Amino acid sequence: AGQITSNHSRLERCVAITTSITNGLSEREANDALTAHVCKGPQQHEEVCLGLFTLLLTEPPQAQRCYRDLTLVNRDGMNVVLIKINQILMEKFLKLQDVCRTQLVWLVRELVKSGVIGADGVLMTLMKQIAGGDITSKNLWLAENVLDILVEQREWVLKSGMLVAMSVYTYLRLIVDHGTPSLLPLRQREVDFCVGLLRERFMECFIIGRDLVRLLQNVARIPEMELLWRDLLHNPQALSPQFTGLLQLLTSRTSRKFLACRLTPDMETKLLFMTSRVRFGQQKRYQDWFQRQYLSTAESQSLRCDLIRYICGVVHPSNEVLSSDILPRWAIIGWLLTTCTSNVAASNAKLALFYDWLFFNPEKDSIMNIEPAILVMHHSMKPHPAITATLLDFMCRIIPHFFPPLEVQVRQGVFNSLNFIMEKRVLAHLAPLFDNPKLDRELRSMLRERFPEFCSSPSPPTEVKMEESVPMEMDNHVLDKEDGCYDNTDATFSDDEEELNNKGKKREFRFHQIKETFIDEPADITPYVDQLDETLKEKVLQLQKSSDTETQCEVMQEIVDLILEEDFESEQMSALASCLSELFKSHFRGDVLPEEISEESLEESVCKPVCLIFRNLCQMQEDNSGFSVLLDMLAELYQKQPKIGYHLLYYLKASKAAAGKMSLYESFAQATALGDLHTCLMMDMKACQEDDVRLLCYLTPSIYSEFPDETLRSGELLNMIVAVIDSTQLQELMCHVMMGNLVMFRKDSVLNILIQSLDWETFEQYSTWQLFLAHSIPLETIIPILQHLKYKEHPEALSCLLLQLRRENPSEEMVKMVLSRPCHQEDQFTTSILRHWAAKHDDLLAEHIKALLIKNNNMPRKRQSLRSSSSKLAQLTLEQMLEHLDCLRLSLNNTKNNFFSQTPILQALQHVQASCDEAHKMRFSDLFSLAEEYEDSSKPPKSRRKAPASSPRSRKGAAAPPANNEDDSASSSASEEEDSKPKPPKRKRKGSSAVGSDSD
């Protein structure tokens, strides 16, 4: 029963009561006993109905008998069961195990067969759970089973006009996802079902409105649909005598019910949360979560249209939200547009955005449906002009191409939209958008031709009567000051981009606001407290009146005890959570970590009323029935107050009572609506980062040690930390690493994380490298990063690597990776490290270079290119090695270093010269000339070699000569430049080809 719903203890009690009544009785006696029990009162009736319902879901062999008993003993037309099914479908369907899911669909089928009043509503809720853009086996199974019910019970379906329209809308949309060969049988059944209902009950489908045309357009090439499409365009009377043609449908606005039915409850909850709770500028982690969950597959491209239509048509924030710093709708839509990876998906997404513009009627349609499109274009002009350009281009071209016979009406619709946007002052003038120098000449010309009325320069501001919607649009979506589109009253608002870039100021302002709000606004729990029963209500009011912490803790413990009682009604959970989040506002706004950290101060900091819930959880065993109830309470509280997550993490680390209980957080994460430890942890740490960097650093060691799989596999948490810490906090973290308290990298994932860090800010990258160097991970583990580093784009990583390589004895792999870098005149990385190794480890470096030169010279050309294209390593070519050696030769000119007189180098050069082509011999003649004397006879060079060969090694023991080597580099720099001047063009060309291979 615990698999089904959060208030499982209540359902368990209902099952126990039902089972005890029927235990040991014959079928007839059991039925009589249940009937007698339900007649005692509404509570007994509800207990038996829910008990049978739970048994039906969890015990398939008993399902048929339980359903028969349910139909016999219920006294309310199955109302209790229908309410519970809807609750599970809306809140817990994703958490159901396969057996329960199968049984639930079976029960809905039985309810439909029995013609239970209200079964159509349950079936529509079940349809809502079929996700768009998802062809996983579970989703396909659900789509097929719901279709089976609709087809089998067709006569019953036809009795409900709304069910007819909703099922047609749902399956027309799903047909798009089922185009692969393996899904064609399912698609054919869906096509037959939709065509049948559209032809038989077209006027009932007509209530869908203009989005019916949009869905039909997407499937119009399927033969049966094409015939229907032709009738829609050319013979409307064939569908219904009341249907006059396409224009009649396109001028009818689509109801919110249909736009909302194509999002699962989970998607809808997350989108509504983003548009009502998330601050603008802090949305990335929520968008990343949403993308991972729903938009990461190729099939999910089609889901973006559903999301955009939902945001435009359903999410209409209040003026209060619009005038706050909550994430605006246009920002989410802009993100969805930028994540489209196919042209078809991008085109469909743009159509979804502009769809209400095409036949916009100010008297029937809402400004909120067309507002996102204009604001996406306006706000993208500065940071992403290409997005604005493509949307403006689409807006112009859709007018003649949407449906040529209705071009006049479409032009009028778009004109009405733009006019209404100016009337409502969403934007004061359109000229800065339509005639912007960032747009190319052809597009500006097309805009002037299509919309001359909106392209003229703005006239001097006149007094305009501000309508009710003015603050709604202007406060949240303010124009850039240089556009000059607002009068002086708007000058107090800052540019969006400026606010985002200036994070420090924004954070400081936000904290200032919080303190003021806390002082001015006492907690208002009136809307929620009346939903509680008398005992609980009394305790909550007592908590509100208490002023000292000790009394509040006592009352809070009493509230927890009430929650843990068996007869606690779980329906009160949400109202209670709302009350507590309001009453504990001050706790969530104040500093969590004490100024001076000691055992006493930490223990005192966790003696807050809200911590009573944490403490009780720590004292319970996980198999205790009260444990899950308290977790559900926390999950409800988390919905109202997301900061509860990192407060729990703090309690688990700081409190003695929670020692060794950090795994409790994992249970909490699974109980939340997110249901995923990684996502929950990242969101909570992000919230902590935004509120309190000291606390973030305090929590970091325990988070990394307790949840290594969640923290070490990606750079997400690391980026949060290095983005906000200062140099002192960095040093403290490095000390933790060196003392063994903190492990932030492990061998199997460190390379991937360092590659991710290449896109971070300079200080963030330096901090990451410092933390990496504090670990004892061999440099060879991450040396392949060199293939990703470009000398102009990644100076931070190259600097840190250079200093670290300087301390290493070169291995063959290190030398190989260093030599595999493209050779550019300005990129001194390879030359500088080779020069250093030539001074410090000349014999070792000479042996490695000899091995690599001979290995690459012997490798056939074709085989080499094939190997390099399939290998993840950077391509190492003979030419590249010779280029780097030539640069090293020039660098060592006029110095006392005898690196190129060593036997291994001379042998390797001789070997290469003997087999390379004439072009290479000419190009690297100076390099090969070093080996000419060695070629004449083998013995004399060896005897001559002994003296100079020993001199570099003898110099290594002395203190002064290495310093001279460093000085030599400065004195020889002028001659290096002169020597290398004729060669750069060739080197640059070859280097660029190597870069190309590298990226492959």
C-alpha positions, 0 to 999 in steps of 0.5 A, spaced: 500 500 500 505 504 501 507 504 493 500 507 492 500 514 495 503 518 501 497 517 506 499 510 506 498 509 513 490 511 512 490 506 507 493 500 510 488 502 516 482 501 511 485 495 508 486 492 515 478 494 517 476 491 511 480 484 511 478 483 519 470 484 517 471 479 511 476 474 515 473 467 515 467 469 512 463 466 506 462 470 500 455 472 501 457 473 509 462 477 507 458 481 503 453 482 508 458 484 513 461 489 509 454 492 507 452 492 515 459 496 516 458 501 511 451 503 513 454 505 520 456 512 517 460 516 512 467 514 516 465 507 515 463 507 508 469 511 506 474 506 510 471 500 506 471 503 499 478 505 500 480 498 503 477 494 497 480 500 492 487 498 495 486 491 495 484 491 488 490 495 486 495 491 490 492 484 489 491 482 482 488 475 484 483 479 488 481 484 483 475 482 480 472 480 487 474 487 490 471 490 484 464 486 485 464 488 492 465 495 491 460 496 486 455 492 491 457 496 498 458 503 495 453 508 497 455 514 493 456 512 486 463 510 487 465 518 489 470 516 494 474 511 489 473 516 483 476 522 488 482 517 490 483 515 483 484 522 480 488 524 486 493 518 485 493 520 477 495 527 479 500 526 484 503 519 485 502 516 478 509 516 476 511 513 483 506 507 482 510 500 481 508 496 475 503 492 478 499 498 481 499 501 474 496 496 470 491 495 476 489 502 476 488 502 468 484 495 469 480 499 474 478 505 470 476 500 464 471 497 469 468 503 471 467 505 464 464 499 462 459 500 468 458 507 466 459 510 472 458 517 472 464 521 473 468 515 469 469 520 463 473 525 468 477 520 470 479 517 463 481 524 461 486 525 467 489 518 465 490 521 458 493 527 461 499 522 463 500 520 456 506 524 455 508 527 448 515 526 445 516 520 449 516 513 446 518 509 452 515 502 453 511 505 459 508 511 455 507 507 449 503 501 453 499 507 457 497 510 450 495 503 447 491 501 453 487 508 453 486 507 446 483 500 447 478 503 452 476 509 447 475 504 441 472 498 445 467 503 449 465 508 443 458 508 444 459 510 451 465 515 449 460 519 444 455 521 450 460 526 452 462 531 447 468 534 452 471 526 452 470 526 444 474 533 443 479 531 448 481 524 446 481 527 438 486 532 441 490 527 445 491 522 439 492 527 433 498 530 437 500 523 439 500 520 432 506 525 430 510 521 435 509 514 432 512 515 426 517 509 426 516 503 423 515 499 429 510 503 431 506 504 425 500 499 427 499 503 433 499 509 429 494 506 424 489 505 430 490 512 432 489 515 425 482 510 424 480 513 431 481 520 430 478 520 423 472 516 425 470 521 430 472 527 426 467 525 421 462 523 425 462 528 430 466 534 427 462 539 431 463 536 438 471 536 435 470 544 433 470 546 440 477 545 440 478 551 436 484 553 432 489 548 435 485 543 431 488 546 425 495 546 427 495 539 429 491 536 423 497 540 419 502 536 422 499 529 420 496 532 413 500 527 409 498 521 412 493 518 406 486 518 411 488 524 414 489 528 407 482 526 405 479 529 411 484 535 410 481 536 403 474 536 405 476 541 411 479 546 406 474 545 400 468 541 402 466 543 409 459 541 409 461 534 408 464 534 415 458 538 418 452 542 415 454 547 421 461 548 419 462 554 414 470 553 413 477 553 415 476 561 417 470 559 422 475 554 426 481 559 425 478 565 429 475 560 434 480 561 440 483 554 443 480 553 450 485 552 456 483 545 457 486 542 451 492 546 451 493 543 458 491 536 457 498 535 453 502 536 459 503 531 464 501 533 471 509 533 473 511 537 467 505 542 469 507 543 476 514 544 474 512 549 469 508 553 474 513 553 479 518 556 474 513 561 472 511 563 480 517 562 484 523 562 481 527 569 480 529 571 473 537 570 473 536 563 477 533 559 472 538 555 469 538 549 474 531 548 473 531 549 466 537 544 466 533 539 470 527 540 466 531 538 460 534 532 463 527 529 465 523 531 458 527 534 453 533 530 452 531 525 447 530 526 439 523 524 440 522 530 445 523 535 439 515 535 438 514 536 446 516 544 445 510 546 441 506 543 447 510 547 452 510 553 448 502 553 447 501 552 454 505 558 456 502 562 451 495 560 453 494 557 460 500 561 464 497 568 465 501 571 471 497 576 475 500 583 475 503 582 482 507 576 479 509 580 473 511 586 476 516 582 481 523 579 479 519 572 478 522 568 471 518 571 465 514 567 460 518 570 454 525 567 458 522 560 458 520 560 451 527 563 449 530 558 452 525 552 449 527 556 442 534 555 443 534 548 445 531 546 438 536 541 434 532 540 428 529 545 423 522 542 423 522 542 430 524 550 430 519 551 425 513 548 429 516 552 435 515 558 432 508 557 429 506 555 436 509 562 439 505 566 433 499 562 432 494 566 436 497 572 432 495 570 425 487 571 427 488 575 433 481 579 435 482 584 440 475 583 442 475 575 443 483 574 444 487 576 450 493 580 450 497 575 454 497 570 448 501 574 444 505 578 449 511 572 450 512 573 442 514 580 442 518 580 448 522 574 446 524 578 440 525 585 444 529 582 449 533 577 445 535 583 440 541 585 445 544 578 447 541 574 441 540 578 435 539 572 431 533 569 435 530 576 434 532 576 426 529 569 425 522 570 429 521 577 425 523 573 419 518 568 420 512 573 422 513 576 415 513 570 411 508 566 415 503 572 412 503 569 405 505 562 406 500 560 412 494 559 407 494 563 401 487 564 400 486 567 407 493 572 406 488 578 407 485 575 414 492 573 417 495 580 415 490 583 419 491 578 425 498 580 425 496 587 424 491 587 430 496 583 434 502 589 433 496 594 434 494 591 441 501 590 443 502 598 443 495 600 445 496 596 452 503 598 452 507 592 452 512 596 448 511 603 447 514 603 440 516 598 435 521 602 431 527 600 435 525 593 434 523 593 426 528 598 424 534 596 428 541 596 425 543 589 428 538 586 423 540 585 416 538 590 410 534 585 407 530 583 413 529 591 415 526 592 408 521 586 408 519 589 415 518 596 412 514 593 406 510 589 411 509 594 417 510 601 414 505 603 420 510 601 425 517 602 422 516 610 423 521 613 429 517 614 435 514 621 436 515 625 442 512 622 448 505 624 450 500 623 456 497 616 455 492 613 460 495 607 463 491 601 463 490 596 468 495 592 464 501 597 464 504 595 470 504 588 468 508 589 462 512 595 463 515 593 470 517 586 468 519 587 461 523 594 461 526 596 455 533 598 454 534 605 456 538 607 450 532 605 446 528 611 448 522 608 448 519 610 455 518 616 458 522 619 465 518 615 469 521 608 467 528 611 468 528 608 475 528 601 472 535 598 470 537 594 464 535 586 465 542 585 462 545 589 467 542 586 473 544 579 471 551 581 470 551 585 477 550 579 481 553 582 487 548 588 487 542 584 486 544 579 492 545 585 496 538 588 494 535 582 495 537 581 502 535 588 504 528 587 501 528 580 505 529 584 512 524 589 511 519 584 509 520 580 515 519 586 519 513 589 516 509 583 514 507 579 520 505 571 518 498 571 515 495 564 516 488 565 515 487 562 509 490 555 511 488 555 518 481 554 517 482 547 513 485 544 520 481 540 525 480 543 531 486 540 535 491 542 530 488 549 529 489 550 536 496 548 536 498 552 530 495 558 533 498 557 539 505 557 535 503 563 532 502 567 539 508 564 542 514 569 542 520 565 545 523 559 542 523 554 547 515 555 548 515 554 540 519 548 540 514 545 545 508 546 541 512 544 535 513 537 538 506 537 540 504 538 533 509 533 530 505 528 535 499 530 532 501 528 525 504 521 528 497 519 531 493 514 527 487 518 525 491 524 522 487 526 516 493 527 511 489 531 507 490 537 512 498 536 510 498 541 505 494 546 509 499 545 515 505 546 511 502 552 508 501 555 516 508 552 518 512 556 512 509 562 514 510 562 521 517 560 520 519 565 515 524 569 520 528 562 521 528 561 513 531 568 512 536 569 518 543 566 518 543 559 519 551 558 521 553 561 527 558 567 526 563 563 531 563 555 530 563 551 536 560 545 539 555 550 543 554 555 538 552 549 533 547 546 538 544 552 539 543 554 532 539 547 531 534 548 537 529 552 532 522 549 532 522 547 524 528 542 527 523 538 531 521 535 525 528 533 523 530 531 530 524 526 530 526 523 523 533 522 526 530 518 532 525 514 528 527 507 524 525 507 517 520 502 517 516 506 522 510 508 519 510 515 522 517 516 518 514 516 512 508 521 514 513 525 517 517 525 510 511 527 507 510 533 511 517 535 510 516 534 502 509 538 503 513 544 506 519 543 501 513 545 496 512 551 500 519 553 502 524 550 498 530 552 503 528 547 507 532 542 503 539 545 505 536 547 512 535 539 513 543 538 510 545 543 515 541 540 521 544 533 519 551 535 519 551 540 525 546 536 530 549 531 535 542 528 535 543 527 527 550 523 527 551 518 522 544 520 519 546 523 513 543 518 509 536 521 511 537 526 506 536 521 501 529 518 503 527 526 503 529 527 496 525 521 494 519 523 498 519 530 494 516 532 488 523 531 484 523 524 487 531 524 485 537 525 489 541 528 484 536 533 482 534 535 489 541 535 492 543 540 486 537 545 487 538 545 495 546 547 494 544 552 489 539 555 493 544 555 499 549 558 494 545 564 493 543 565 500 549 563 504 556 562 501 559 560 508 554 555 509 555 552 502 563 551 504 561 549 511 556 543 508 561 542 502 566 536 505 560 532 508 556 533 502 562 530 497 563 525 502 556 522 503 554 523 496 560 521 492 556 518 486 552 525 486 557 530 487 563 527 483 560 525 477 559 532 474 562 539 475 555 542 477 556 542 484 564 544 483 562 550 479 557 552 484 562 553 489 568 556 485 563 561 482 562 564 489 568 563 494 573 568 495 581 566 496 580 565 504 575 560 503 579 557 497 585 556 501 580 553 507 577 548 502 584 546 500 586 545 507 580 540 508 583 536 501 590 535 504 587 533 511 583 528 508 576 531 510 574 532 503 575 529 496 572 533 490 575 529 484 577 522 483 581 519 477 575 516 473 571 523 472 576 528 474 578 529 466 571 530 464 570 535 470 576 539 468 574 539 461 567 542 463 571 547 467 574 550 460 567 554 459 567 557 466 570 564 469 577 565 470 577 565 477 573 559 477 578 556 473 584 557 477 580 555 483 578 549 480 585 547 478 588 549 485 583 544 488 585 539 483 592 540 485 591 539 492 589 532 491 594 527 489 592 525 483 597 523 478 598 528 472 598 523 467 590 522 469 588 529 466 594 530 461 589 528 455 586 535 456 591 538 452 588 536 446 582 540 448 586 547 450 587 552 445 592 557 446 587 563 445 581 561 449 584 557 455 590 561 458 588 559 465 588 551 464 594 552 460 598 556 465 596 551 471 598 545 466 605 549 464 607 550 472 605 543 474 608 539 468 615 543 470 615 539 476 614 533 473 619 528 470 616 527 463 613 520 461 612 518 453 605 519 454 606 527 457 611 528 451 606 525 446 600 529 448 605 536 448 607 534 441 600 533 439 598 540 440 598 544 433 604 548 432 602 556 432 607 562 432 604 565 438 603 559 442 609 558 446 606 552 450 610 546 447 616 550 446 617 552 453 615 546 456 620 542 452 626 547 453 625 546 460 625 538 460 631 539 455 635 543 461 632 538 466 631 531 463 635 532 457 636 524 456 629 522 458 626 527 453 631 525 448 629 517 449 622 519 448 622 524 442 626 518 439 621 513 440 615 517 438 619 520 431 621 513 429 614 510 431 610 515 427 615 515 421 614 508 421 607 508 421 604 508 414 600 514 412 593 511 411 593 507 417 595 513 421 590 518 418 585 512 420 587 511 427 587 518 428 580 519 426 577 514 430 581 515 436 579 520 441 586 523 442 589 528 438 593 527 432 600 526 432 603 527 426 611 527 424 610 534 421 607 536 427 613 533 431 618 536 426 615 543 427 615 543 434 623 540 434 625 546 430 622 551 434 625 548 440 632 548 436 631 556 435 629 557 442 636 553 444 640 557 439 645 561 442 645 557 449 650 552 452 644 547 452 647 541 447 640 537 447 640 536 439 647 533 440 645 527 444 645 520 440 638 518 441 636 525 437 641 524 432 639 517 431 632 519 430 633 525 425 637 520 421 632 515 421 626 520 419 631 524 414 632 517 410 625 516 409 621 522 409 619 526 402 623 532 399 618 537 401 620 535 408 627 535 407 627 542 404 623 545 410 626 542 416 633 542 412 636 546 418 634 541 423 636 535 419 643 538 418 644 537 425 645 529 424 649 530 418 656 529 421 653 523 425 651 520 418 658 520 416 661 515 420 659 512 427 665 512 431 668 519 431 661 522 433 660 518 438 667 520 441 666 527 440 659 526 443 662 524 450 664 530 452 658 535 450 653 529 452 656 529 459 656 537 460 648 538 461 648 532 466 654 535 470 650 542 470 644 539 473 648 538 479 650 545 480 646 550 483 648 556 478 647 553 471 640 552 471 638 559 472 643 561 467 638 557 462 632 561 464 636 567 463 638 565 456 631 564 454 631 572 455 637 573 451 636 569 445 629 571 444 631 577 439 635 572 435 629 567 435 624 572 432 629 573 426 630 566 425 623 564 425 620 570 421 620 566 414 617 560 417 610 562 420 606 562 414 607 555 413 607 553 420 600 556 421 597 553 415 599 546 417 597 548 424 590 549 422 590 543 419 592 539 425 586 543 429 581 541 424 583 533 425 584 535 433 577 537 433 574 531 429 
